[in-house]
């Protein structure tokens, strides 16, 4: 499933919060750079990318982690 949200957080802060949130749930980072992160675990994955200028657009692609992604979106969304 694909999700999207807008935030005023800087890309590096969004990535930091995503890693912190999903690592606590048992996912492991498989790839990370300044504006994206891929995490896997529990039979699924979460891939997050951030782009924009003033307001950041966050695109999240997930399999098996839909409910937790929705909870994460509530934490960072404006």
Backbone as a printed PyTorch tensor [residue, N CA C, xyz], in Angstrom:
tensor([[[  0.8520,  -1.1730,   0.0000],
         [  0.0000,   0.0000,   0.0000],
         [  0.8970,   1.2350,   0.0000]],

        [[  0.4250,   2.2810,  -0.6220],
         [  1.1740,   3.5390,  -0.6780],
         [  0.4060,   4.5990,   0.1130]],

        [[  1.1670,   5.3580,   0.9180],
         [  0.6040,   6.4340,   1.7340],
         [  1.3880,   7.7110,   1.4820]],

        [[  0.7600,   8.8360,   1.7320],
         [  1.4220,  10.1240,   1.6070],
         [  0.9730,  11.0600,   2.7050]],

        [[  1.8720,  11.9510,   3.0910],
         [  1.5670,  12.9410,   4.1150],
         [  2.4740,  14.1470,   3.8900]],

        [[  2.0120,  15.3150,   4.2990],
         [  2.8270,  16.5300,   4.2520],
         [  3.2410,  16.8950,   5.6690]],

        [[  4.4470,  17.4550,   5.7860],
         [  4.9690,  17.8390,   7.0930],
         [  5.8930,  19.0410,   6.9540]],

        [[  6.0600,  19.7700,   8.0340],
         [  7.0240,  20.8690,   8.0560],
         [  8.3830,  20.4100,   8.5760]],

        [[  8.4930,  19.1420,   8.9530],
         [  9.7700,  18.6150,   9.4230],
         [ 10.7660,  18.5260,   8.2750]],

        [[ 12.0340,  18.7620,   8.5670],
         [ 13.0890,  18.6280,   7.5730],
         [ 13.2510,  17.1520,   7.2000]],

        [[ 13.7010,  16.8740,   5.9790],
         [ 13.8500,  15.4750,   5.5500],
         [ 14.6560,  14.6160,   6.5180]],

        [[ 15.7780,  15.1320,   6.9970],
         [ 16.6020,  14.3320,   7.9130],
         [ 15.8710,  14.0200,   9.2210]],

        [[ 15.0080,  14.9190,   9.6730],
         [ 14.2340,  14.6880,  10.8950],
         [ 13.1560,  13.6260,  10.6580]],

        [[ 12.5250,  13.6580,   9.4830],
         [ 11.5220,  12.6430,   9.1420],
         [ 12.1830,  11.2690,   9.1130]],

        [[ 13.3420,  11.1680,   8.4760],
         [ 14.0590,   9.8960,   8.3850],
         [ 14.4540,   9.4240,   9.7790]],

        [[ 14.9720,  10.3290,  10.5830],
         [ 15.3720,   9.9910,  11.9590],
         [ 14.1930,   9.4520,  12.7640]],

        [[ 13.0510,  10.1290,  12.6830],
         [ 11.8630,   9.6940,  13.4200],
         [ 11.3490,   8.3510,  12.9070]],

        [[ 11.4040,   8.1380,  11.5870],
         [ 10.9510,   6.8700,  11.0090],
         [ 11.8210,   5.7170,  11.4850]],

        [[ 13.1220,   5.9080,  11.4530],
         [ 14.0330,   4.8530,  11.8920],
         [ 13.7990,   4.5430,  13.3690]],

        [[ 13.6970,   5.5680,  14.1830],
         [ 13.4660,   5.3740,  15.6140],
         [ 12.1530,   4.6170,  15.8610]],

        [[ 11.1030,   5.0270,  15.1950],
         [  9.7780,   4.4220,  15.3780],
         [  9.7510,   2.9620,  14.9280]],

        [[ 10.2300,   2.7000,  13.7130],
         [ 10.1100,   1.3550,  13.1610],
         [ 11.1520,   0.3850,  13.7040]],

        [[ 12.3080,   0.8660,  14.1100],
         [ 13.2850,  -0.0310,  14.7420],
         [ 12.7390,  -0.5830,  16.0590]],

        [[ 11.9940,   0.2360,  16.7860],
         [ 11.3770,  -0.2390,  18.0350],
         [ 10.3720,  -1.3610,  17.7710]],

        [[  9.8460,  -1.4120,  16.5600],
         [  8.8820,  -2.4440,  16.1870],
         [  9.5550,  -3.6740,  15.5830]],

        [[ 10.8740,  -3.6290,  15.4490],
         [ 11.6150,  -4.7840,  14.9680],
         [ 12.0840,  -4.7260,  13.5260]],

        [[ 11.8390,  -3.6300,  12.8290],
         [ 12.3340,  -3.5130,  11.4600],
         [ 13.8020,  -3.1250,  11.4740]],

        [[ 14.5310,  -3.5430,  10.4550],
         [ 15.9450,  -3.2130,  10.3210],
         [ 16.1440,  -2.3550,   9.0850]],

        [[ 16.9960,  -1.3470,   9.2020],
         [ 17.3050,  -0.4750,   8.0750],
         [ 18.1560,  -1.2540,   7.0770]],

        [[ 17.7150,  -1.2800,   5.8290],
         [ 18.4760,  -1.9620,   4.7800],
         [ 19.1470,  -0.9780,   3.8370]],

        [[ 18.6400,   0.2570,   3.8000],
         [ 19.2280,   1.3080,   2.9800],
         [ 18.7960,   2.6500,   3.5540]],

        [[ 19.7240,   3.6030,   3.5840],
         [ 19.3950,   4.9240,   4.1400],
         [ 20.2650,   5.9790,   3.4920]],

        [[ 19.6380,   7.1180,   3.1370],
         [ 20.3880,   8.2940,   2.7070],
         [ 19.6820,   9.5270,   3.2560]],

        [[ 20.0260,  10.6890,   2.7740],
         [ 19.5170,  11.9180,   3.3940],
         [ 18.0240,  12.1520,   3.2200]],

        [[ 17.4120,  11.5530,   2.1930],
         [ 15.9820,  11.7940,   1.9850],
         [ 15.1530,  10.5240,   1.7860]],

        [[ 15.7160,   9.3630,   2.1260],
         [ 14.9360,   8.1280,   2.0360],
         [ 15.5110,   7.0510,   2.9510]],

        [[ 14.6550,   6.0860,   3.2710],
         [ 15.0800,   4.9580,   4.0950],
         [ 14.2200,   3.7490,   3.7340]],

        [[ 14.8610,   2.5870,   3.7170],
         [ 14.1670,   1.3240,   3.4990],
         [ 14.3950,   0.4590,   4.7260]],

        [[ 13.3220,  -0.1560,   5.2280],
         [ 13.4070,  -1.0060,   6.4100],
         [ 12.6300,  -2.2820,   6.1440]],

        [[ 13.1340,  -3.4010,   6.6950],
         [ 12.4750,  -4.6840,   6.5030],
         [ 12.3610,  -5.4170,   7.8280]],

        [[ 11.3330,  -6.2630,   7.9200],
         [ 11.1550,  -7.0930,   9.0980],
         [  9.7250,  -7.5560,   9.2220]],

        [[  9.5230,  -8.6190,   9.9850],
         [  8.1810,  -9.1170,  10.2300],
         [  7.4480,  -9.5530,   8.9840]],

        [[  8.1790,  -9.9790,   7.9740],
         [  7.5490, -10.4310,   6.7400],
         [  7.1280,  -9.3190,   5.8050]],

        [[  7.5700,  -8.0930,   6.0700],
         [  7.1920,  -6.9700,   5.2240],
         [  8.2750,  -5.9230,   5.1510]],

        [[  7.8980,  -4.7580,   4.6840],
         [  8.8650,  -3.6680,   4.5380],
         [  8.1690,  -2.3150,   4.6220]],

        [[  8.9780,  -1.2800,   4.8750],
         [  8.5320,   0.1080,   4.8270],
         [  9.6140,   0.8830,   4.0780]],

        [[  9.2210,   1.5780,   3.0140],
         [ 10.1380,   2.4300,   2.2660],
         [  9.5700,   3.8400,   2.2990]],

        [[ 10.3840,   4.7700,   2.7500],
         [  9.9310,   6.1420,   2.9630],
         [ 10.8490,   7.0910,   2.2130]],

        [[ 10.2780,   8.0550,   1.4920],
         [ 11.0760,   9.0880,   0.8290],
         [ 10.4390,  10.4510,   1.0870]],

        [[ 11.3070,  11.4690,   1.1390],
         [ 10.8800,  12.8230,   1.4750],
         [ 11.3730,  13.7780,   0.3930]],

        [[ 10.4990,  14.6830,  -0.0680],
         [ 10.9210,  15.7130,  -1.0100],
         [ 10.0580,  16.9520,  -0.8140]],

        [[ 10.5690,  18.0720,  -1.2620],
         [  9.8160,  19.3130,  -1.1580],
         [ 10.7010,  20.4830,  -0.8000]],

        [[ 10.0780,  21.6240,  -0.6020],
         [ 10.8050,  22.8450,  -0.2600],
         [ 10.3910,  23.3140,   1.1300]],

        [[  9.3160,  24.1080,   1.2280],
         [  8.8520,  24.5780,   2.5300],
         [  8.1470,  23.4600,   3.2850]],

        [[  7.1720,  22.8720,   2.6430],
         [  6.4240,  21.7640,   3.2280],
         [  6.8850,  20.4870,   2.5370]],

        [[  7.2840,  19.5200,   3.3160],
         [  7.8140,  18.2760,   2.7760],
         [  6.6920,  17.2910,   2.4580]],

        [[  6.8080,  16.6240,   1.3370],
         [  5.9050,  15.5340,   0.9770],
         [  6.6010,  14.2300,   1.3100]],

        [[  5.9440,  13.4030,   2.1060],
         [  6.4940,  12.1210,   2.5130],
         [  5.6990,  11.0290,   1.8230]],

        [[  6.3980,  10.1770,   1.0920],
         [  5.7900,   9.0660,   0.3720],
         [  6.2330,   7.7850,   1.0680]],

        [[  5.2610,   6.9500,   1.4470],
         [  5.5780,   5.7160,   2.1680],
         [  4.9490,   4.5450,   1.4360]],

        [[  5.7660,   3.5670,   1.1080],
         [  5.3220,   2.3340,   0.4810],
         [  5.5410,   1.2180,   1.4930]],

        [[  4.5030,   0.4180,   1.7540],
         [  4.6180,  -0.6130,   2.7830],
         [  3.9140,  -1.8990,   2.3920]],

        [[  4.3850,  -2.9580,   2.9940],
         [  3.7290,  -4.2530,   2.8990],
         [  3.7490,  -4.8490,   4.3030]],

        [[  2.5740,  -5.2110,   4.8190],
         [  2.4080,  -5.8230,   6.1430],
         [  2.5080,  -4.8430,   7.3250]],

        [[  2.7400,  -3.5580,   7.0970],
         [  2.9100,  -2.6000,   8.1870],
         [  1.9400,  -1.4320,   8.0790]],

        [[  0.8030,  -1.6330,   7.4290],
         [ -0.1350,  -0.5370,   7.1660],
         [ -0.5920,   0.1850,   8.4330]],

        [[ -1.0000,  -0.5460,   9.4470],
         [ -1.5100,   0.0990,  10.6620],
         [ -0.4310,   0.9450,  11.3410]],

        [[  0.7760,   0.4240,  11.4140],
         [  1.8700,   1.1600,  12.0610],
         [  2.2940,   2.3650,  11.2160]],

        [[  2.2050,   2.2420,   9.8980],
         [  2.4960,   3.3850,   9.0300],
         [  1.4510,   4.4820,   9.2590]],

        [[  0.1900,   4.1070,   9.3840],
         [ -0.8620,   5.0970,   9.6620],
         [ -0.6060,   5.8070,  10.9850]],

        [[ -0.1610,   5.0740,  11.9860],
         [  0.1680,   5.6820,  13.2900],
         [  1.3620,   6.6240,  13.1640]],

        [[  2.3570,   6.2370,  12.3830],
         [  3.5300,   7.0900,  12.1690],
         [  3.1300,   8.3830,  11.4590]],

        [[  2.2690,   8.2660,  10.4640],
         [  1.8000,   9.4480,   9.7190],
         [  1.1400,  10.4530,  10.6680]],

        [[  0.3680,   9.9650,  11.6210],
         [ -0.2720,  10.8580,  12.5830],
         [  0.7680,  11.5990,  13.4240]],

        [[  1.9010,  10.9880,  13.6630],
         [  2.9510,  11.6220,  14.4730],
         [  3.6620,  12.7480,  13.7430]],

        [[  3.8060,  12.6280,  12.4160],
         [  4.5920,  13.6260,  11.6860],
         [  3.7600,  14.5700,  10.8420]],

        [[  2.5100,  14.2500,  10.5700],
         [  1.6690,  15.0610,   9.6850],
         [  1.3010,  16.4090,  10.2690]],

        [[  1.0760,  17.3580,   9.3700],
         [  0.6380,  18.7030,   9.7770],
         [ -0.8620,  18.8230,   9.6630]]])
